Amino acid sequence: MPTTQHSAAAERHMQAAHAHEAAAASHNQNDHLAAHEQSKLAQERSREAHEHTAELARQHLEQIVAAHQESK
């Protein structure tokens, strides 16, 4: 897989982590509305990261299966 695809997945994971940290900071400042919005953003970024990573894994598995079938 090209590095850019892995970089895109890593970036989504980092965005999710940042949103989680921001939500925690807002919660500690008793800004529960902001914390809730940031938690929703964190969840969305985490979902995107998971879906992107799963797609990369699926593509990689397809390549392995194809290479195995060609070697027969």
mmCIF file of the N, C-alpha and C atoms, coordinates in Angstrom:
data_MODEL
# 
_entry.id   MODEL 
# 
loop_
_atom_site.group_PDB 
_atom_site.id 
_atom_site.type_symbol 
_atom_site.label_atom_id 
_atom_site.label_alt_id 
_atom_site.label_comp_id 
_atom_site.label_asym_id 
_atom_site.label_entity_id 
_atom_site.label_seq_id 
_atom_site.pdbx_PDB_ins_code 
_atom_site.Cartn_x 
_atom_site.Cartn_y 
_atom_site.Cartn_z 
_atom_site.occupancy 
_atom_site.B_iso_or_equiv 
_atom_site.pdbx_formal_charge 
_atom_site.auth_seq_id 
_atom_site.auth_comp_id 
_atom_site.auth_asym_id 
_atom_site.auth_atom_id 
_atom_site.pdbx_PDB_model_num 
ATOM 1   N N  . MET A 1 1  ? 0.833   -1.181  0.000  1.00 0.00 ? 1  MET A N  1 
ATOM 2   C CA . MET A 1 1  ? 0.000   0.000   0.000  1.00 0.00 ? 1  MET A CA 1 
ATOM 3   C C  . MET A 1 1  ? 0.880   1.247   0.000  1.00 0.00 ? 1  MET A C  1 
ATOM 4   N N  . PRO A 1 2  ? 0.497   2.239   -0.769 1.00 0.00 ? 2  PRO A N  1 
ATOM 5   C CA . PRO A 1 2  ? 1.266   3.477   -0.745 1.00 0.00 ? 2  PRO A CA 1 
ATOM 6   C C  . PRO A 1 2  ? 1.217   4.127   0.640  1.00 0.00 ? 2  PRO A C  1 
ATOM 7   N N  . THR A 1 3  ? 2.303   4.772   0.978  1.00 0.00 ? 3  THR A N  1 
ATOM 8   C CA . THR A 1 3  ? 2.402   5.412   2.284  1.00 0.00 ? 3  THR A CA 1 
ATOM 9   C C  . THR A 1 3  ? 1.297   6.439   2.485  1.00 0.00 ? 3  THR A C  1 
ATOM 10  N N  . THR A 1 4  ? 0.890   7.119   1.431  1.00 0.00 ? 4  THR A N  1 
ATOM 11  C CA . THR A 1 4  ? -0.134  8.155   1.585  1.00 0.00 ? 4  THR A CA 1 
ATOM 12  C C  . THR A 1 4  ? -1.454  7.584   2.102  1.00 0.00 ? 4  THR A C  1 
ATOM 13  N N  . GLN A 1 5  ? -1.784  6.372   1.708  1.00 0.00 ? 5  GLN A N  1 
ATOM 14  C CA . GLN A 1 5  ? -3.017  5.764   2.224  1.00 0.00 ? 5  GLN A CA 1 
ATOM 15  C C  . GLN A 1 5  ? -2.893  5.488   3.723  1.00 0.00 ? 5  GLN A C  1 
ATOM 16  N N  . HIS A 1 6  ? -1.731  5.003   4.131  1.00 0.00 ? 6  HIS A N  1 
ATOM 17  C CA . HIS A 1 6  ? -1.521  4.748   5.552  1.00 0.00 ? 6  HIS A CA 1 
ATOM 18  C C  . HIS A 1 6  ? -1.449  6.064   6.318  1.00 0.00 ? 6  HIS A C  1 
ATOM 19  N N  . SER A 1 7  ? -0.864  7.070   5.691  1.00 0.00 ? 7  SER A N  1 
ATOM 20  C CA . SER A 1 7  ? -0.784  8.385   6.324  1.00 0.00 ? 7  SER A CA 1 
ATOM 21  C C  . SER A 1 7  ? -2.181  8.968   6.544  1.00 0.00 ? 7  SER A C  1 
ATOM 22  N N  . ALA A 1 8  ? -3.055  8.756   5.584  1.00 0.00 ? 8  ALA A N  1 
ATOM 23  C CA . ALA A 1 8  ? -4.424  9.261   5.713  1.00 0.00 ? 8  ALA A CA 1 
ATOM 24  C C  . ALA A 1 8  ? -5.132  8.590   6.890  1.00 0.00 ? 8  ALA A C  1 
ATOM 25  N N  . ALA A 1 9  ? -4.938  7.300   7.054  1.00 0.00 ? 9  ALA A N  1 
ATOM 26  C CA . ALA A 1 9  ? -5.547  6.601   8.183  1.00 0.00 ? 9  ALA A CA 1 
ATOM 27  C C  . ALA A 1 9  ? -4.946  7.091   9.493  1.00 0.00 ? 9  ALA A C  1 
ATOM 28  N N  . ALA A 1 10 ? -3.639  7.258   9.522  1.00 0.00 ? 10 ALA A N  1 
ATOM 29  C CA . ALA A 1 10 ? -2.973  7.749   10.738 1.00 0.00 ? 10 ALA A CA 1 
ATOM 30  C C  . ALA A 1 10 ? -3.452  9.152   11.082 1.00 0.00 ? 10 ALA A C  1 
ATOM 31  N N  . GLU A 1 11 ? -3.634  9.991   10.077 1.00 0.00 ? 11 GLU A N  1 
ATOM 32  C CA . GLU A 1 11 ? -4.118  11.360  10.318 1.00 0.00 ? 11 GLU A CA 1 
ATOM 33  C C  . GLU A 1 11 ? -5.505  11.340  10.946 1.00 0.00 ? 11 GLU A C  1 
ATOM 34  N N  . ARG A 1 12 ? -6.373  10.465  10.478 1.00 0.00 ? 12 ARG A N  1 
ATOM 35  C CA . ARG A 1 12 ? -7.720  10.367  11.062 1.00 0.00 ? 12 ARG A CA 1 
ATOM 36  C C  . ARG A 1 12 ? -7.642  9.908   12.523 1.00 0.00 ? 12 ARG A C  1 
ATOM 37  N N  . HIS A 1 13 ? -6.746  8.982   12.821 1.00 0.00 ? 13 HIS A N  1 
ATOM 38  C CA . HIS A 1 13 ? -6.570  8.538   14.204 1.00 0.00 ? 13 HIS A CA 1 
ATOM 39  C C  . HIS A 1 13 ? -6.066  9.698   15.070 1.00 0.00 ? 13 HIS A C  1 
ATOM 40  N N  . MET A 1 14 ? -5.148  10.487  14.530 1.00 0.00 ? 14 MET A N  1 
ATOM 41  C CA . MET A 1 14 ? -4.617  11.623  15.288 1.00 0.00 ? 14 MET A CA 1 
ATOM 42  C C  . MET A 1 14 ? -5.690  12.694  15.505 1.00 0.00 ? 14 MET A C  1 
ATOM 43  N N  . GLN A 1 15 ? -6.533  12.924  14.505 1.00 0.00 ? 15 GLN A N  1 
ATOM 44  C CA . GLN A 1 15 ? -7.628  13.884  14.655 1.00 0.00 ? 15 GLN A CA 1 
ATOM 45  C C  . GLN A 1 15 ? -8.599  13.421  15.734 1.00 0.00 ? 15 GLN A C  1 
ATOM 46  N N  . ALA A 1 16 ? -8.868  12.133  15.767 1.00 0.00 ? 16 ALA A N  1 
ATOM 47  C CA . ALA A 1 16 ? -9.759  11.590  16.794 1.00 0.00 ? 16 ALA A CA 1 
ATOM 48  C C  . ALA A 1 16 ? -9.144  11.773  18.180 1.00 0.00 ? 16 ALA A C  1 
ATOM 49  N N  . ALA A 1 17 ? -7.858  11.483  18.298 1.00 0.00 ? 17 ALA A N  1 
ATOM 50  C CA . ALA A 1 17 ? -7.185  11.640  19.589 1.00 0.00 ? 17 ALA A CA 1 
ATOM 51  C C  . ALA A 1 17 ? -7.221  13.089  20.044 1.00 0.00 ? 17 ALA A C  1 
ATOM 52  N N  . HIS A 1 18 ? -6.989  14.013  19.124 1.00 0.00 ? 18 HIS A N  1 
ATOM 53  C CA . HIS A 1 18 ? -7.026  15.435  19.476 1.00 0.00 ? 18 HIS A CA 1 
ATOM 54  C C  . HIS A 1 18 ? -8.422  15.839  19.943 1.00 0.00 ? 18 HIS A C  1 
ATOM 55  N N  . ALA A 1 19 ? -9.442  15.369  19.244 1.00 0.00 ? 19 ALA A N  1 
ATOM 56  C CA . ALA A 1 19 ? -10.817 15.701  19.631 1.00 0.00 ? 19 ALA A CA 1 
ATOM 57  C C  . ALA A 1 19 ? -11.147 15.117  21.003 1.00 0.00 ? 19 ALA A C  1 
ATOM 58  N N  . HIS A 1 20 ? -10.644 13.932  21.309 1.00 0.00 ? 20 HIS A N  1 
ATOM 59  C CA . HIS A 1 20 ? -10.854 13.345  22.642 1.00 0.00 ? 20 HIS A CA 1 
ATOM 60  C C  . HIS A 1 20 ? -10.188 14.203  23.713 1.00 0.00 ? 20 HIS A C  1 
ATOM 61  N N  . GLU A 1 21 ? -8.970  14.663  23.430 1.00 0.00 ? 21 GLU A N  1 
ATOM 62  C CA . GLU A 1 21 ? -8.262  15.518  24.386 1.00 0.00 ? 21 GLU A CA 1 
ATOM 63  C C  . GLU A 1 21 ? -8.999  16.838  24.591 1.00 0.00 ? 21 GLU A C  1 
ATOM 64  N N  . ALA A 1 22 ? -9.495  17.422  23.507 1.00 0.00 ? 22 ALA A N  1 
ATOM 65  C CA . ALA A 1 22 ? -10.239 18.673  23.611 1.00 0.00 ? 22 ALA A CA 1 
ATOM 66  C C  . ALA A 1 22 ? -11.529 18.476  24.397 1.00 0.00 ? 22 ALA A C  1 
ATOM 67  N N  . ALA A 1 23 ? -12.185 17.360  24.174 1.00 0.00 ? 23 ALA A N  1 
ATOM 68  C CA . ALA A 1 23 ? -13.415 17.069  24.919 1.00 0.00 ? 23 ALA A CA 1 
ATOM 69  C C  . ALA A 1 23 ? -13.123 16.937  26.413 1.00 0.00 ? 23 ALA A C  1 
ATOM 70  N N  . ALA A 1 24 ? -12.040 16.261  26.739 1.00 0.00 ? 24 ALA A N  1 
ATOM 71  C CA . ALA A 1 24 ? -11.672 16.108  28.148 1.00 0.00 ? 24 ALA A CA 1 
ATOM 72  C C  . ALA A 1 24 ? -11.360 17.461  28.779 1.00 0.00 ? 24 ALA A C  1 
ATOM 73  N N  . ALA A 1 25 ? -10.658 18.315  28.048 1.00 0.00 ? 25 ALA A N  1 
ATOM 74  C CA . ALA A 1 25 ? -10.328 19.643  28.570 1.00 0.00 ? 25 ALA A CA 1 
ATOM 75  C C  . ALA A 1 25 ? -11.597 20.460  28.792 1.00 0.00 ? 25 ALA A C  1 
ATOM 76  N N  . SER A 1 26 ? -12.525 20.415  27.846 1.00 0.00 ? 26 SER A N  1 
ATOM 77  C CA . SER A 1 26 ? -13.788 21.142  28.008 1.00 0.00 ? 26 SER A CA 1 
ATOM 78  C C  . SER A 1 26 ? -14.580 20.608  29.189 1.00 0.00 ? 26 SER A C  1 
ATOM 79  N N  . HIS A 1 27 ? -14.588 19.305  29.330 1.00 0.00 ? 27 HIS A N  1 
ATOM 80  C CA . HIS A 1 27 ? -15.311 18.698  30.449 1.00 0.00 ? 27 HIS A CA 1 
ATOM 81  C C  . HIS A 1 27 ? -14.696 19.149  31.784 1.00 0.00 ? 27 HIS A C  1 
ATOM 82  N N  . ASN A 1 28 ? -13.374 19.191  31.848 1.00 0.00 ? 28 ASN A N  1 
ATOM 83  C CA . ASN A 1 28 ? -12.696 19.627  33.074 1.00 0.00 ? 28 ASN A CA 1 
ATOM 84  C C  . ASN A 1 28 ? -12.991 21.091  33.395 1.00 0.00 ? 28 ASN A C  1 
ATOM 85  N N  . GLN A 1 29 ? -13.337 21.876  32.374 1.00 0.00 ? 29 GLN A N  1 
ATOM 86  C CA . GLN A 1 29 ? -13.676 23.291  32.575 1.00 0.00 ? 29 GLN A CA 1 
ATOM 87  C C  . GLN A 1 29 ? -15.180 23.475  32.752 1.00 0.00 ? 29 GLN A C  1 
ATOM 88  N N  . ASN A 1 30 ? -15.887 22.374  32.922 1.00 0.00 ? 30 ASN A N  1 
ATOM 89  C CA . ASN A 1 30 ? -17.343 22.360  33.097 1.00 0.00 ? 30 ASN A CA 1 
ATOM 90  C C  . ASN A 1 30 ? -18.093 22.922  31.896 1.00 0.00 ? 30 ASN A C  1 
ATOM 91  N N  . ASP A 1 31 ? -17.503 22.845  30.726 1.00 0.00 ? 31 ASP A N  1 
ATOM 92  C CA . ASP A 1 31 ? -18.169 23.246  29.489 1.00 0.00 ? 31 ASP A CA 1 
ATOM 93  C C  . ASP A 1 31 ? -18.684 21.972  28.833 1.00 0.00 ? 31 ASP A C  1 
ATOM 94  N N  . HIS A 1 32 ? -19.793 21.478  29.353 1.00 0.00 ? 32 HIS A N  1 
ATOM 95  C CA . HIS A 1 32 ? -20.292 20.170  28.936 1.00 0.00 ? 32 HIS A CA 1 
ATOM 96  C C  . HIS A 1 32 ? -20.859 20.164  27.523 1.00 0.00 ? 32 HIS A C  1 
ATOM 97  N N  . LEU A 1 33 ? -21.382 21.297  27.077 1.00 0.00 ? 33 LEU A N  1 
ATOM 98  C CA . LEU A 1 33 ? -21.893 21.359  25.711 1.00 0.00 ? 33 LEU A CA 1 
ATOM 99  C C  . LEU A 1 33 ? -20.742 21.226  24.708 1.00 0.00 ? 33 LEU A C  1 
ATOM 100 N N  . ALA A 1 34 ? -19.669 21.967  24.927 1.00 0.00 ? 34 ALA A N  1 
ATOM 101 C CA . ALA A 1 34 ? -18.498 21.857  24.047 1.00 0.00 ? 34 ALA A CA 1 
ATOM 102 C C  . ALA A 1 34 ? -17.902 20.454  24.135 1.00 0.00 ? 34 ALA A C  1 
ATOM 103 N N  . ALA A 1 35 ? -17.841 19.917  25.329 1.00 0.00 ? 35 ALA A N  1 
ATOM 104 C CA . ALA A 1 35 ? -17.302 18.568  25.507 1.00 0.00 ? 35 ALA A CA 1 
ATOM 105 C C  . ALA A 1 35 ? -18.122 17.558  24.716 1.00 0.00 ? 35 ALA A C  1 
ATOM 106 N N  . HIS A 1 36 ? -19.444 17.723  24.745 1.00 0.00 ? 36 HIS A N  1 
ATOM 107 C CA . HIS A 1 36 ? -20.320 16.810  24.006 1.00 0.00 ? 36 HIS A CA 1 
ATOM 108 C C  . HIS A 1 36 ? -20.064 16.916  22.504 1.00 0.00 ? 36 HIS A C  1 
ATOM 109 N N  . GLU A 1 37 ? -19.975 18.148  21.991 1.00 0.00 ? 37 GLU A N  1 
ATOM 110 C CA . GLU A 1 37 ? -19.715 18.339  20.560 1.00 0.00 ? 37 GLU A CA 1 
ATOM 111 C C  . GLU A 1 37 ? -18.352 17.769  20.165 1.00 0.00 ? 37 GLU A C  1 
ATOM 112 N N  . GLN A 1 38 ? -17.358 17.975  20.992 1.00 0.00 ? 38 GLN A N  1 
ATOM 113 C CA . GLN A 1 38 ? -16.028 17.457  20.689 1.00 0.00 ? 38 GLN A CA 1 
ATOM 114 C C  . GLN A 1 38 ? -15.999 15.934  20.780 1.00 0.00 ? 38 GLN A C  1 
ATOM 115 N N  . SER A 1 39 ? -16.773 15.381  21.681 1.00 0.00 ? 39 SER A N  1 
ATOM 116 C CA . SER A 1 39 ? -16.866 13.921  21.770 1.00 0.00 ? 39 SER A CA 1 
ATOM 117 C C  . SER A 1 39 ? -17.518 13.341  20.519 1.00 0.00 ? 39 SER A C  1 
ATOM 118 N N  . LYS A 1 40 ? -18.546 14.039  20.020 1.00 0.00 ? 40 LYS A N  1 
ATOM 119 C CA . LYS A 1 40 ? -19.180 13.592  18.779 1.00 0.00 ? 40 LYS A CA 1 
ATOM 120 C C  . LYS A 1 40 ? -18.196 13.656  17.617 1.00 0.00 ? 40 LYS A C  1 
ATOM 121 N N  . LEU A 1 41 ? -17.392 14.717  17.560 1.00 0.00 ? 41 LEU A N  1 
ATOM 122 C CA . LEU A 1 41 ? -16.385 14.837  16.518 1.00 0.00 ? 41 LEU A CA 1 
ATOM 123 C C  . LEU A 1 41 ? -15.346 13.721  16.655 1.00 0.00 ? 41 LEU A C  1 
ATOM 124 N N  . ALA A 1 42 ? -14.935 13.450  17.881 1.00 0.00 ? 42 ALA A N  1 
ATOM 125 C CA . ALA A 1 42 ? -13.964 12.376  18.119 1.00 0.00 ? 42 ALA A CA 1 
ATOM 126 C C  . ALA A 1 42 ? -14.520 11.038  17.658 1.00 0.00 ? 42 ALA A C  1 
ATOM 127 N N  . GLN A 1 43 ? -15.773 10.792  17.958 1.00 0.00 ? 43 GLN A N  1 
ATOM 128 C CA . GLN A 1 43 ? -16.397 9.535   17.541 1.00 0.00 ? 43 GLN A CA 1 
ATOM 129 C C  . GLN A 1 43 ? -16.443 9.432   16.021 1.00 0.00 ? 43 GLN A C  1 
ATOM 130 N N  . GLU A 1 44 ? -16.788 10.529  15.352 1.00 0.00 ? 44 GLU A N  1 
ATOM 131 C CA . GLU A 1 44 ? -16.845 10.527  13.892 1.00 0.00 ? 44 GLU A CA 1 
ATOM 132 C C  . GLU A 1 44 ? -15.461 10.281  13.295 1.00 0.00 ? 44 GLU A C  1 
ATOM 133 N N  . ARG A 1 45 ? -14.454 10.946  13.812 1.00 0.00 ? 45 ARG A N  1 
ATOM 134 C CA . ARG A 1 45 ? -13.094 10.757  13.301 1.00 0.00 ? 45 ARG A CA 1 
ATOM 135 C C  . ARG A 1 45 ? -12.612 9.324   13.574 1.00 0.00 ? 45 ARG A C  1 
ATOM 136 N N  . SER A 1 46 ? -12.968 8.791   14.718 1.00 0.00 ? 46 SER A N  1 
ATOM 137 C CA . SER A 1 46 ? -12.588 7.404   15.032 1.00 0.00 ? 46 SER A CA 1 
ATOM 138 C C  . SER A 1 46 ? -13.249 6.432   14.064 1.00 0.00 ? 46 SER A C  1 
ATOM 139 N N  . ARG A 1 47 ? -14.516 6.684   13.759 1.00 0.00 ? 47 ARG A N  1 
ATOM 140 C CA . ARG A 1 47 ? -15.243 5.831   12.803 1.00 0.00 ? 47 ARG A CA 1 
ATOM 141 C C  . ARG A 1 47 ? -14.592 5.918   11.425 1.00 0.00 ? 47 ARG A C  1 
ATOM 142 N N  . GLU A 1 48 ? -14.262 7.134   10.995 1.00 0.00 ? 48 GLU A N  1 
ATOM 143 C CA . GLU A 1 48 ? -13.610 7.310   9.696  1.00 0.00 ? 48 GLU A CA 1 
ATOM 144 C C  . GLU A 1 48 ? -12.257 6.583   9.661  1.00 0.00 ? 48 GLU A C  1 
ATOM 145 N N  . ALA A 1 49 ? -11.499 6.710   10.732 1.00 0.00 ? 49 ALA A N  1 
ATOM 146 C CA . ALA A 1 49 ? -10.191 6.044   10.801 1.00 0.00 ? 49 ALA A CA 1 
ATOM 147 C C  . ALA A 1 49 ? -10.368 4.530   10.722 1.00 0.00 ? 49 ALA A C  1 
ATOM 148 N N  . HIS A 1 50 ? -11.337 4.012   11.453 1.00 0.00 ? 50 HIS A N  1 
ATOM 149 C CA . HIS A 1 50 ? -11.596 2.571   11.437 1.00 0.00 ? 50 HIS A CA 1 
ATOM 150 C C  . HIS A 1 50 ? -11.986 2.107   10.035 1.00 0.00 ? 50 HIS A C  1 
ATOM 151 N N  . GLU A 1 51 ? -12.898 2.834   9.391  1.00 0.00 ? 51 GLU A N  1 
ATOM 152 C CA . GLU A 1 51 ? -13.343 2.437   8.057  1.00 0.00 ? 51 GLU A CA 1 
ATOM 153 C C  . GLU A 1 51 ? -12.194 2.498   7.052  1.00 0.00 ? 51 GLU A C  1 
ATOM 154 N N  . HIS A 1 52 ? -11.373 3.529   7.156  1.00 0.00 ? 52 HIS A N  1 
ATOM 155 C CA . HIS A 1 52 ? -10.255 3.660   6.230  1.00 0.00 ? 52 HIS A CA 1 
ATOM 156 C C  . HIS A 1 52 ? -9.249  2.528   6.442  1.00 0.00 ? 52 HIS A C  1 
ATOM 157 N N  . THR A 1 53 ? -8.954  2.233   7.686  1.00 0.00 ? 53 THR A N  1 
ATOM 158 C CA . THR A 1 53 ? -8.017  1.155   8.003  1.00 0.00 ? 53 THR A CA 1 
ATOM 159 C C  . THR A 1 53 ? -8.566  -0.196  7.550  1.00 0.00 ? 53 THR A C  1 
ATOM 160 N N  . ALA A 1 54 ? -9.853  -0.417  7.759  1.00 0.00 ? 54 ALA A N  1 
ATOM 161 C CA . ALA A 1 54 ? -10.472 -1.675  7.328  1.00 0.00 ? 54 ALA A CA 1 
ATOM 162 C C  . ALA A 1 54 ? -10.408 -1.813  5.812  1.00 0.00 ? 54 ALA A C  1 
ATOM 163 N N  . GLU A 1 55 ? -10.608 -0.723  5.085  1.00 0.00 ? 55 GLU A N  1 
ATOM 164 C CA . GLU A 1 55 ? -10.531 -0.762  3.631  1.00 0.00 ? 55 GLU A CA 1 
ATOM 165 C C  . GLU A 1 55 ? -9.105  -1.073  3.177  1.00 0.00 ? 55 GLU A C  1 
ATOM 166 N N  . LEU A 1 56 ? -8.122  -0.486  3.820  1.00 0.00 ? 56 LEU A N  1 
ATOM 167 C CA . LEU A 1 56 ? -6.730  -0.790  3.485  1.00 0.00 ? 56 LEU A CA 1 
ATOM 168 C C  . LEU A 1 56 ? -6.422  -2.271  3.732  1.00 0.00 ? 56 LEU A C  1 
ATOM 169 N N  . ALA A 1 57 ? -6.921  -2.789  4.832  1.00 0.00 ? 57 ALA A N  1 
ATOM 170 C CA . ALA A 1 57 ? -6.694  -4.203  5.142  1.00 0.00 ? 57 ALA A CA 1 
ATOM 171 C C  . ALA A 1 57 ? -7.366  -5.099  4.118  1.00 0.00 ? 57 ALA A C  1 
ATOM 172 N N  . ARG A 1 58 ? -8.575  -4.734  3.700  1.00 0.00 ? 58 ARG A N  1 
ATOM 173 C CA . ARG A 1 58 ? -9.291  -5.521  2.687  1.00 0.00 ? 58 ARG A CA 1 
ATOM 174 C C  . ARG A 1 58 ? -8.516  -5.521  1.371  1.00 0.00 ? 58 ARG A C  1 
ATOM 175 N N  . GLN A 1 59 ? -8.030  -4.346  0.966  1.00 0.00 ? 59 GLN A N  1 
ATOM 176 C CA . GLN A 1 59 ? -7.265  -4.252  -0.274 1.00 0.00 ? 59 GLN A CA 1 
ATOM 177 C C  . GLN A 1 59 ? -5.981  -5.079  -0.189 1.00 0.00 ? 59 GLN A C  1 
ATOM 178 N N  . HIS A 1 60 ? -5.326  -5.012  0.947  1.00 0.00 ? 60 HIS A N  1 
ATOM 179 C CA . HIS A 1 60 ? -4.086  -5.765  1.126  1.00 0.00 ? 60 HIS A CA 1 
ATOM 180 C C  . HIS A 1 60 ? -4.353  -7.267  1.061  1.00 0.00 ? 60 HIS A C  1 
ATOM 181 N N  . LEU A 1 61 ? -5.411  -7.711  1.694  1.00 0.00 ? 61 LEU A N  1 
ATOM 182 C CA . LEU A 1 61 ? -5.773  -9.124  1.659  1.00 0.00 ? 61 LEU A CA 1 
ATOM 183 C C  . LEU A 1 61 ? -6.081  -9.570  0.235  1.00 0.00 ? 61 LEU A C  1 
ATOM 184 N N  . GLU A 1 62 ? -6.779  -8.729  -0.529 1.00 0.00 ? 62 GLU A N  1 
ATOM 185 C CA . GLU A 1 62 ? -7.067  -9.067  -1.921 1.00 0.00 ? 62 GLU A CA 1 
ATOM 186 C C  . GLU A 1 62 ? -5.777  -9.224  -2.723 1.00 0.00 ? 62 GLU A C  1 
ATOM 187 N N  . GLN A 1 63 ? -4.802  -8.366  -2.459 1.00 0.00 ? 63 GLN A N  1 
ATOM 188 C CA . GLN A 1 63 ? -3.520  -8.465  -3.159 1.00 0.00 ? 63 GLN A CA 1 
ATOM 189 C C  . GLN A 1 63 ? -2.805  -9.766  -2.803 1.00 0.00 ? 63 GLN A C  1 
ATOM 190 N N  . ILE A 1 64 ? -2.842  -10.139 -1.541 1.00 0.00 ? 64 ILE A N  1 
ATOM 191 C CA . ILE A 1 64 ? -2.196  -11.374 -1.100 1.00 0.00 ? 64 ILE A CA 1 
ATOM 192 C C  . ILE A 1 64 ? -2.856  -12.586 -1.751 1.00 0.00 ? 64 ILE A C  1 
ATOM 193 N N  . VAL A 1 65 ? -4.183  -12.600 -1.756 1.00 0.00 ? 65 VAL A N  1 
ATOM 194 C CA . VAL A 1 65 ? -4.919  -13.721 -2.357 1.00 0.00 ? 65 VAL A CA 1 
ATOM 195 C C  . VAL A 1 65 ? -4.614  -13.794 -3.848 1.00 0.00 ? 65 VAL A C  1 
ATOM 196 N N  . ALA A 1 66 ? -4.616  -12.666 -4.531 1.00 0.00 ? 66 ALA A N  1 
ATOM 197 C CA . ALA A 1 66 ? -4.334  -12.658 -5.965 1.00 0.00 ? 66 ALA A CA 1 
ATOM 198 C C  . ALA A 1 66 ? -2.913  -13.151 -6.241 1.00 0.00 ? 66 ALA A C  1 
ATOM 199 N N  . ALA A 1 67 ? -1.963  -12.717 -5.453 1.00 0.00 ? 67 ALA A N  1 
ATOM 200 C CA . ALA A 1 67 ? -0.577  -13.146 -5.651 1.00 0.00 ? 67 ALA A CA 1 
ATOM 201 C C  . ALA A 1 67 ? -0.443  -14.651 -5.394 1.00 0.00 ? 67 ALA A C  1 
ATOM 202 N N  . HIS A 1 68 ? -1.153  -15.148 -4.392 1.00 0.00 ? 68 HIS A N  1 
ATOM 203 C CA . HIS A 1 68 ? -1.115  -16.566 -4.091 1.00 0.00 ? 68 HIS A CA 1 
ATOM 204 C C  . HIS A 1 68 ? -1.707  -17.391 -5.235 1.00 0.00 ? 68 HIS A C  1 
ATOM 205 N N  . GLN A 1 69 ? -2.817  -16.911 -5.786 1.00 0.00 ? 69 GLN A N  1 
ATOM 206 C CA . GLN A 1 69 ? -3.461  -17.632 -6.885 1.00 0.00 ? 69 GLN A CA 1 
ATOM 207 C C  . GLN A 1 69 ? -2.601  -17.612 -8.135 1.00 0.00 ? 69 GLN A C  1 
ATOM 208 N N  . GLU A 1 70 ? -1.877  -16.506 -8.363 1.00 0.00 ? 70 GLU A N  1 
ATOM 209 C CA . GLU A 1 70 ? -0.993  -16.426 -9.526 1.00 0.00 ? 70 GLU A CA 1 
ATOM 210 C C  . GLU A 1 70 ? 0.200   -17.364 -9.400 1.00 0.00 ? 70 GLU A C  1 
ATOM 211 N N  . SER A 1 71 ? 0.609   -17.650 -8.175 1.00 0.00 ? 71 SER A N  1 
ATOM 212 C CA . SER A 1 71 ? 1.789   -18.492 -7.964 1.00 0.00 ? 71 SER A CA 1 
ATOM 213 C C  . SER A 1 71 ? 1.479   -19.983 -8.124 1.00 0.00 ? 71 SER A C  1 
ATOM 214 N N  . LYS A 1 72 ? 0.230   -20.342 -8.253 1.00 0.00 ? 72 LYS A N  1 
ATOM 215 C CA . LYS A 1 72 ? -0.161  -21.744 -8.398 1.00 0.00 ? 72 LYS A CA 1 
ATOM 216 C C  . LYS A 1 72 ? 0.079   -22.226 -9.795 1.00 0.00 ? 72 LYS A C  1 
# 
